[in-house]
Structure formats: C-alpha cells, structure tokens
Amino acid sequence: MKAMIATALLAGSLLATAPAAAQSAPSAAKITYIHAGQLLDRPGQAPRGASTIIVRDGKVAEVRDGFVAPETGAKLIDLKDKFVLPGLIDLHVHLWGYRGDPLQARATALNRETTDDLLYAVGNARKTIDAGFTTVRDLGGNARGIRSLRDGIARGDVAGPTIVNAGQMISVTGGHGDGTNGAREDIAEMLKETQINICNGVEDCRRAVRQQVGLGALYIKFAATGGVLSNVSGGLGRAMTPDEMHAIIDTAHNLGRRVAAHSHAAEGTQAAVEAGVDTIDHGTFLDDATIRLMKAKGTWLVPTMLAPQAALAQARAGQLPPATVPKAEAAAAAAIESHRKAIAAGVKIAFGTDTGVSPHGENAQEFALMVAAGMKPADAIRAATVSAADVLGQAATLGQLAPGFEADLIAVSGSPLDDVTRLERVDFVMADGVVHKSL
C-alpha cells in the first residue's frame, strides 16, 4: 500500500522533477543502528533479548543479536532499557475534522470550512503517530481531503501515520452514510447534489465504488447495516440488499481494492460475508451461524471495542441526538459478548478502534478491551501488527521488523506481553526510518 501511495505521488510529479533528478548525484544511504533491550521483531513469536536493528534508507536491513557497534557515519539510537516492537496499525480511524467531542463538533459545524477540517485532521494525525500508530486505515472522511493528507504525510510535509484511505462510506439513501438524515429539507436537497457516495440498486452501487476510487480511495467501505451515530430513527439492521453488496465488493475487487463493511446486525454481517467482504467492522450482534460463516470464509473481524463504550457515554451525557440513544444502548450491551464469542471460536481478529468516535491518541486503550474479551496480550499485539498488515495486503512489508520491511517501530518501558496497557504510553516512534517521537 505504501508502494501504491508512492506510485501515485510519482505519477503526479514526474514531469516537474525529471530534469532535476537527472542532474543530481545519488545521495549517501541514511543508516541508523538501534540498540533494543528487548525486541519483539515478529509478533506471535517469543521476543529477543539485547538486539541491534540496522535501518538503511527507511527499511530494516538487518537484525542482529547483541549491541553491535555502528559503522562509520551511522546514527545510533539507544533503546537499551526499552522494549521495542513494530509500529502499530489501526484499521479503523476517522482523521477528518473535529472528532471525539460531539457537542463541540455540532457547535462549530456551521462555521467550519473544509480548510478548518483539514487542519484538525493534521492535528489528529500527529496525535495518532505520537501514540505509536504508524499506519492507519481511514474509513470515512472528505475523500479529496484525506487523499491530500495521505499524500502530504507521504511527502514528509506533515507528521502522521501512513494512511490507507477509503474516501467516503458508500450507503443507501437513508442509510448510515447519508448526510441528509435529520437535516432540514432545504439543506437536505442541497446535500443530495453532492452525495456521490449514496447509491440505490446494483448499477448505482457500482458507480459509487468507481467514483470513490476515482477520488483516490485505496480501500472501499460500505454500510451494510444502520449505524449508531447517524441521526435517523430505526435500528441497526441490514440496510443493503445482497445484490447491492455483491455489486460493491465485486467492483472494488476488480479495481484492486479491498472492502470493509460497517456492520452491526447479524443479518447484514452474514450478507456481507457471503458477498465476499474482506473485513467486518464492529460485528456487534454476532450469532453462532454468522461466526461459523466468518470462519469458513476467512473473513476478518475488526471489533472496534472502544467505539460502543464511547458512544454510550456520549449518549448518556446528552451529547448525541435522541435518535442515536437507543442504538447506543443496544450496541454497547451486545458488543462485548459478541466479540467474546468470536474470539473464543477462532474468528480472525485484526485491530481497529473507530477513533474519532473516541478521542484521537487514545487508540491503544483498545488493547485492554481485547484482552478482557479473551485475547492474550501477544495475540492482541499480533492483531495490531502482523494481522493488520495482512488485512491491508502488506504482510511482506509491514507488521514485523525483518530485513526488507518498513522501519516502523516503537518503544515502551517494560514488556507489553506482561501488561498490554504499557502500549498506552509509547516513549519512542520511528516511521519509514524517521524519528517522530524520541526519549
């Protein structure tokens, strides 16, 4: 996925940079030696003791036992008293705009410009990488804006995680992604003119996927069911027909994009899994039949355990519209047991938080919830590294610290294999070989 981003950036700047590039001499390789007191280089396996990670031009070149003296000209980073592991991956965030405080978001809605939301997104990206998350899958925001943020981070203009963006969530009229829900009639009519993410029927849903890809989406997301935070009455049941889901997924896969389904009710989850979706995000109401189907199909569950807790707290505090309150109550009550059942049954689990519902920078609080639901700390960490990289189609370059992998790594005090909450306090962050947070 990083290669896809780099290719897009190169294509956009090739004509402007080609003459200069032809005249410039090759630069010397940037080399960094990192001394790690303990190293979890391959999550899922046992950690190593004293180790040296050698980084060349943003990638891991070697991992050696012991503290190896750096070669001439190399930089040395001393993490001898730290536990080092791969940079974390959050598969469900919303970086765009003012997030995590519904009252403030509504209070400023009429005065915020797109440029304001982009600057909020820049701040959210900074908080995210400072928290140790070096790659994220952004599952809903201004399509052009998130693409610009993605590319700005890739160029090094602003600090933040590598972004795998899904543009806007595809939804049926009146569904979770319909921005006209609850709006005044004149505003609703105006919004309808610009909502290219709304589709009804098979061919219209194919069109919606193609338009999001055209706007730069690297992943596709659709609303298989209703949602907690959409301001429309009604439950969390299936919102799309199976044929509409098939159309979205097949079109996306044909265009080389994987697909995430926002899904609460079991009926919607079953239909999405049968249609070949890659990830089920939320999976709030999972029955035994749905769990068996997910196992049979190899479908990933991204539980987003933080989200229902945050939404319920906001609903009970009167921060959400009345239509959302019963949905928040129902989702929070069912989610914990559904996720416990899925974990116990061996459904494939990958890490995601739905941050933006909860505040940015607090993503790592998800780990403790995963452990409370039955995962071992080692499995929860693997879900946010090796497994998440697999979901992104980047298992050969992300999620481990091995030769050829991206030099994305973090350091914490003490082993998170003993206490996973240590990941909530990240001391050091490197992404693509660049230090973003130091001791």
C-alpha positions in Angstrom: 0.0 0.0 0.0 2.9 2.4 0.7 4.2 1.5 -2.8 0.7 2.4 -4.2 0.9 5.8 -2.5 4.4 6.4 -3.7 3.4 5.5 -7.3 0.6 8.0 -7.2 2.8 10.7 -5.9 5.5 9.9 -8.5 2.9 10.0 -11.3 1.7 13.4 -10.2 5.2 15.0 -10.1 7.2 13.1 -12.8 7.3 15.9 -15.4 8.3 18.5 -12.9 11.0 16.6 -11.2 12.6 14.5 -14.0 15.1 17.1 -15.3 16.4 17.9 -11.8 16.6 14.3 -10.9 18.7 13.5 -14.0 21.3 16.1 -13.0 21.6 15.3 -9.2 24.2 12.9 -7.8 23.0 9.9 -5.8 22.8 10.7 -2.1 24.5 8.6 0.5 22.4 6.0 2.3 20.9 7.0 5.6 22.0 4.4 8.2 20.7 4.0 11.7 21.7 1.5 14.4 19.1 0.9 17.1 20.1 -0.9 20.3 17.0 -2.6 21.8 16.9 -4.0 25.3 14.2 -6.4 24.3 12.8 -6.9 20.7 9.5 -8.3 19.5 10.6 -8.4 15.9 8.0 -11.0 14.8 4.8 -10.6 16.8 3.4 -14.1 17.7 6.8 -15.4 18.4 8.9 -15.0 21.5 10.7 -11.7 22.0 14.5 -11.5 21.7 16.9 -10.1 24.2 19.5 -7.4 23.5 19.4 -6.8 19.8 20.5 -4.3 17.1 18.2 -3.2 14.3 20.1 -1.7 11.3 18.0 0.6 9.2 19.1 1.7 5.7 17.1 4.3 3.7 13.9 3.7 5.7 13.9 0.0 5.7 15.1 -2.7 8.1 18.4 -4.1 6.6 19.4 -6.4 9.4 18.5 -7.6 12.9 21.5 -8.9 15.0 21.8 -10.3 18.4 23.5 -8.1 21.0 24.5 -4.5 20.8 26.5 -4.1 17.6 28.8 -1.0 17.3 27.6 1.3 14.5 29.6 1.6 11.3 31.3 4.8 10.3 28.7 7.6 9.5 25.8 5.7 11.0 23.5 7.2 13.7 23.0 5.3 16.9 19.7 5.3 18.9 20.0 3.9 22.4 16.9 2.0 23.5 18.8 -0.5 25.7 16.3 0.0 28.5 13.2 -0.3 26.3 11.0 -3.0 24.8 10.9 -2.4 21.0 8.3 -3.7 18.6 6.8 -2.9 15.2 4.8 0.2 14.7 1.1 -0.3 15.5 -1.6 -0.4 12.8 -5.2 0.8 13.4 -7.6 -0.4 10.8 -10.5 1.9 11.7 -10.0 5.6 12.3 -11.6 8.8 11.1 -9.0 11.5 11.0 -11.0 14.1 9.1 -12.3 17.2 11.0 -13.3 17.8 14.6 -13.8 14.4 16.3 -14.2 12.8 19.7 -16.4 15.6 21.2 -19.9 15.6 19.7 -21.1 18.8 21.4 -18.1 20.8 20.2 -18.4 19.3 16.7 -22.1 20.3 16.4 -21.4 23.7 17.9 -18.8 24.6 15.3 -20.4 22.8 12.3 -21.9 25.9 10.7 -18.7 27.9 11.0 -16.1 25.2 9.9 -14.7 25.3 6.4 -13.1 22.4 4.7 -9.7 24.0 5.4 -10.6 24.0 9.1 -11.3 20.3 9.0 -8.1 19.6 7.2 -6.1 21.4 9.9 -8.0 19.4 12.5 -7.0 16.3 10.6 -3.4 17.3 10.6 -3.5 17.6 14.4 -5.3 14.2 14.6 -2.6 12.6 12.5 0.1 14.0 14.8 -1.7 12.6 17.9 -2.0 9.2 16.2 1.6 8.8 15.3 2.7 10.1 18.7 0.6 7.3 20.2 2.7 4.7 18.3 0.3 4.1 15.3 2.5 4.3 12.2 -0.2 3.1 9.7 -3.9 3.6 9.7 -6.9 2.7 7.5 -9.1 5.8 7.4 -12.6 4.6 6.9 -14.6 7.7 6.2 -13.9 11.4 5.7 -13.7 14.0 2.9 -12.4 12.0 0.0 -10.2 14.7 -1.5 -9.1 16.0 1.9 -8.0 12.7 3.3 -6.2 11.9 0.0 -4.3 15.3 0.4 -3.4 14.5 4.0 -2.3 11.0 2.9 0.0 12.4 0.2 1.3 15.2 2.4 2.4 12.7 5.1 4.0 10.5 2.4 6.0 13.5 1.1 7.1 14.4 4.7 5.3 17.8 4.6 3.4 17.0 7.9 3.8 14.3 10.5 1.4 11.4 10.7 0.9 7.7 10.0 0.8 6.1 6.6 -2.9 6.4 5.6 -4.8 3.8 3.6 -7.9 5.8 2.8 -11.4 4.7 1.9 -12.8 8.0 0.9 -16.5 8.3 1.9 -18.5 5.3 3.1 -20.9 4.0 0.5 -24.5 3.9 1.7 -28.1 3.6 0.5 -30.5 6.6 0.8 -31.5 6.9 4.5 -28.6 4.6 5.5 -25.7 5.2 7.9 -23.7 7.2 5.4 -26.5 9.5 4.2 -25.7 13.0 5.4 -29.2 14.3 4.8 -30.5 12.2 7.7 -32.2 14.6 10.1 -31.4 17.7 8.1 -33.7 20.5 7.3 -35.5 20.0 3.9 -33.7 22.8 2.1 -30.3 21.7 3.4 -31.1 18.0 2.6 -31.9 19.0 -1.0 -28.6 20.8 -1.3 -26.6 17.9 0.1 -28.2 15.5 -2.3 -26.5 17.2 -5.2 -23.0 16.4 -3.8 -23.5 13.0 -2.2 -21.8 10.7 -4.7 -21.4 8.1 -2.0 -25.1 7.3 -1.9 -26.4 4.5 -4.1 -29.6 2.6 -4.7 -29.6 -0.5 -6.8 -26.8 -2.6 -8.3 -25.6 -0.3 -11.1 -25.8 2.7 -8.9 -23.6 1.0 -6.3 -21.1 0.1 -9.0 -21.0 3.7 -10.0 -20.4 4.8 -6.3 -17.4 2.5 -6.0 -15.8 3.7 -9.2 -16.2 7.3 -8.1 -14.6 6.8 -4.8 -11.7 5.0 -6.5 -11.5 8.0 -8.9 -11.2 10.3 -5.9 -8.2 8.3 -4.7 -9.7 5.6 -2.4 -7.2 2.8 -1.7 -9.9 0.8 0.2 -13.7 0.8 -0.1 -16.1 0.9 2.8 -19.9 0.5 2.7 -22.7 0.5 5.3 -24.2 -3.0 5.4 -26.4 -2.0 8.3 -27.6 1.0 10.2 -25.3 2.9 12.5 -25.3 4.2 16.0 -24.3 7.8 15.3 -26.4 8.5 12.2 -29.2 10.9 13.1 -32.1 8.8 11.9 -34.5 6.7 13.8 -34.6 2.9 13.3 -32.4 0.1 14.3 -29.1 -1.4 13.3 -30.4 -3.9 10.9 -29.4 -4.7 7.3 -29.6 -1.7 5.1 -28.5 -3.0 1.7 -29.7 -5.9 -0.4 -27.4 -8.8 -1.0 -27.2 -7.8 -4.7 -26.1 -4.3 -3.8 -23.4 -5.7 -1.5 -22.2 -8.1 -4.3 -22.0 -5.2 -6.7 -19.9 -3.1 -4.4 -17.5 -5.8 -3.4 -17.1 -7.3 -6.9 -16.5 -3.8 -8.4 -13.9 -2.9 -5.8 -12.1 -6.2 -6.1 -12.0 -5.8 -9.9 -10.3 -2.4 -9.3 -7.8 -3.9 -6.9 -9.4 -2.5 -3.8 -10.3 -4.5 -0.7 -13.6 -3.8 1.1 -14.7 -3.1 4.7 -18.3 -3.4 5.8 -19.6 -1.3 8.6 -22.0 -3.9 10.1 -23.9 -4.3 13.4 -26.8 -6.7 12.9 -26.1 -10.4 12.2 -28.3 -10.4 9.0 -26.2 -7.6 7.5 -22.9 -9.2 8.5 -24.0 -12.6 7.0 -24.9 -11.0 3.7 -21.6 -9.1 3.6 -19.6 -12.1 4.4 -21.4 -14.2 1.8 -20.8 -11.5 -0.8 -17.0 -11.8 -0.1 -16.2 -8.7 2.0 -12.7 -8.6 3.4 -13.4 -7.2 6.9 -16.4 -6.8 9.1 -16.0 -3.7 11.2 -17.9 -3.6 14.5 -19.7 -7.0 14.3 -21.9 -6.0 17.2 -24.5 -8.7 17.0 -22.8 -12.0 16.1 -24.8 -15.2 16.3 -23.3 -18.7 16.0 -24.3 -19.1 12.4 -22.5 -15.8 11.4 -19.4 -16.8 13.4 -19.3 -20.1 11.6 -19.7 -18.4 8.2 -16.9 -15.9 9.0 -14.6 -18.8 10.0 -15.4 -20.7 6.8 -14.8 -17.7 4.6 -11.7 -16.5 6.4 -13.3 -13.1 7.0 -11.5 -10.7 9.3 -13.4 -9.1 12.3 -12.3 -5.6 13.3 -14.2 -5.3 16.6 -13.7 -1.6 17.4 -14.4 -2.3 21.1 -13.7 1.3 22.1 -16.5 2.7 19.9 -19.6 1.4 21.7 -18.3 2.4 25.1 -17.5 5.9 23.9 -20.8 6.3 22.1 -22.8 5.0 25.1 -21.0 7.5 27.4 -21.8 10.3 25.0 -25.4 9.3 24.6 -26.0 9.1 28.4 -24.4 12.5 28.8 -26.9 14.0 26.3 -24.2 14.7 23.7 -25.9 12.8 20.9 -29.2 13.3 19.1 -32.2 11.5 20.6 -32.4 9.1 17.7 -29.0 7.7 18.5 -29.5 6.9 22.2 -31.4 3.6 21.9 -29.0 2.4 19.3 -26.0 3.2 21.5 -27.6 1.3 24.4 -28.3 -1.7 22.3 -24.9 -1.8 20.6 -22.9 -1.5 23.9 -25.0 -4.2 25.6 -24.4 -6.7 22.8 -20.9 -6.0 21.6 -18.8 -7.4 24.4 -20.5 -10.8 24.4 -20.4 -11.0 20.5 -16.7 -10.3 20.5 -16.0 -12.8 23.2 -17.8 -15.5 21.3 -15.9 -14.6 18.1 -12.5 -14.7 19.8 -13.3 -18.0 21.5 -14.4 -19.5 18.3 -11.2 -18.6 16.4 -12.5 -15.9 14.1 -9.6 -13.9 12.6 -9.2 -10.7 14.6 -7.5 -7.5 13.4 -7.1 -4.3 15.4 -9.3 -1.3 14.9 -10.8 1.4 17.2 -13.2 3.7 15.3 -11.1 6.5 16.8 -12.9 9.7 16.0 -15.8 8.4 18.0 -13.3 8.3 20.9 -10.5 10.9 21.1 -7.5 10.6 18.8 -4.3 9.5 20.5 -6.1 7.1 22.8 -6.2 4.2 20.3 -4.1 1.9 22.4 -6.9 1.7 25.1 -8.4 -0.9 22.7 -5.7 -3.5 23.7 -7.0 -3.8 27.3 -10.5 -4.4 26.0 -9.3 -7.1 23.6 -7.6 -8.9 26.5 -10.7 -8.5 28.7 -12.7 -10.2 25.9 -10.4 -13.3 25.9 -7.3 -12.5 23.8 -3.8 -13.0 25.2 -1.7 -9.8 25.1 0.5 -11.5 22.5 -2.5 -12.1 20.3 -3.8 -8.6 20.7 -0.4 -7.2 19.7 -0.3 -9.5 16.7 -3.8 -8.2 15.7 -2.3 -4.7 15.5 0.8 -5.7 13.6 1.1 -8.9 11.6 -2.7 -9.4 11.2 -3.5 -5.8 10.4 -0.7 -5.8 7.8 -2.3 -8.9 6.2 -5.7 -7.1 6.0 -4.0 -4.3 4.1 -2.3 -6.7 1.7 1.1 -5.6 3.1 2.1 -8.6 5.1 5.5 -8.6 3.2 6.4 -5.1 4.3 4.5 -4.1 7.5 3.9 -5.6 10.9 7.3 -7.1 11.5 10.9 -5.9 12.0 12.7 -8.1 9.5 15.0 -7.4 6.5 13.1 -5.6 3.7 10.3 -4.4 6.0 9.5 -0.8 6.6 11.4 0.7 9.5 8.2 1.4 11.5 8.9 0.7 15.2 8.0 1.9 18.7 9.5 1.5 22.2 7.8 1.3 25.6 9.0 0.8 29.1 8.6 -2.8 30.1 7.1 -5.7 28.2 3.5 -5.3 26.9 3.3 -9.1 26.8 3.1 -8.9 30.6 0.9 -5.7 30.7 -0.7 -4.7 27.5 -1.6 -1.2 28.9 2.1 -0.3 28.5 1.2 0.4 24.9 -0.8 3.3 26.1 2.4 5.1 27.0 4.7 5.0 24.0 8.2 6.5 24.5 9.7 6.4 21.0 8.3 6.3 17.5 10.1 5.7 14.2 8.2 5.6 10.8 9.9 4.9 7.5 13.2 5.3 9.3 12.3 8.8 10.5 12.1 9.5 14.3 8.8 11.2 15.1 9.0 10.9 18.9 12.2 10.5 20.9 13.1 9.9 24.5 
